[in-house]
Amino acid sequence: MTDNTQDSAKQIQNYLDQGVRGVWYPVLASWEVNSNPVGITRLEQQIVLWRDTQGGINALEDRCPHRGARLSMGWNLGDRIACWYHGLEIGGDGEVKDVPAVERCPLVGQKCLKNYPAKEAYGAIFLYFAVADEAPPALEFPKELADSESYSHFLCTASWDCNYQYALENVMDPMHGTYLHSSSHSMAEGDRKADMVLEPTDNGFIFKKSEQVGVNFDWVEFADTGAFWMRLSIPYKKRFGPGGHFWIIGMVVPEDKDHCRVFFWRIRQVKDWQRDIWRFMYRNRLEQLHWDVLEQDRIVLENMAPNARGQEYLYQHDVGLSRLRRILQKQAKKHLDTLSKPAVSPEASV
């Protein structure tokens, strides 16, 4: 490998460690943003969120353009946020609306802060992280979320002290279920040895056990439909509510290089009175069991060896995560190439 190739690979990995741009990410559960501004770190960017008088989400850089105080410590004025330090008022579009301490301040009317396109859906707040100020793509959800009439879901979310790539790759690994989760109420059965196959789809791929379906965590799908999501199903016995598949849609957002936030929608295809039974059973019988499974994942991922991904010996069960890495690396290279191109002024194009 030449020095230039090594430098390029390091640059791509450094970019990936912070988080791929050009996609929507869930950043918080809806219930976490109420009347007060909320400050978060996502993709190593510090962001403030608040709701306007209609309940819509606004998201800006979390700094006052005057002296850099945290806007998340300030006041929600509906269509704008006011800095606690000197009272500057900034709108959801990033424009300074008022500087109450100064008459005719030249800051007023200037767009001084980056704002983030925001959507709210299925109990979560999504923000778009642009590569180079491009318009965000459409955000499409898998049918298990989109069809709210036929499916019922619960969202769980948690912060993990690991890089987001570990969390993505953990889901892209069906084989770990029969080992790490062997004491689980839903993943204790099935072969402990399997051949794996990969099937391309229109938006990603499916990675599955070739000769076992409907027994354990036997397959997983990765897709990009404006956001990166993973879908899997776990067969459930009748004693855990209406029979059939228990669906999980998972997404992960980086906080910084060493922390991430995971989002898992737990879903059943149920209607009418069965929906009520399922929701009651989930809250009273199943939710803690699912948190126990997630806790096993968290403990393993937060305690990986230093530079674990740089010292691996992968084998056939890891074809899925290898494909996922190539997809993300391709995205990263494309984005870095875009960012390295010099901007063309209007005069130069005449």
Secondary structure, DSSP 8 states (H G I E B T S, - for coil): --HHHHHHHHHHHHHHHH---SEEEEEEEGGG-SSS-EEEEETTEEEEEEE-TTS-EEEEESS-TTT---GGGSEE-SSEEE-TTT--EEETTSBEEE-TTSTT-TTTT-B-S-B--EEEETTEEEEEE-SSS---------HHHH-TTT-EEEEEEEEESS-HHHHHHHHT-GGGHHHHTTTSSSSS-S-S---EEEEE-SSEEEEEESS--SSSS-EEEEEESSBEEEEEEEEE-GGGSS-EEEEEEEEEEEEETTEEEEEEEEEE---HHHHHHHHHHIIIIIHHHHHHHHHHHHHHHHT--TTGGGG----GGGHHHHHHHHHHHHHHHHHHHHHHS----TTTT-
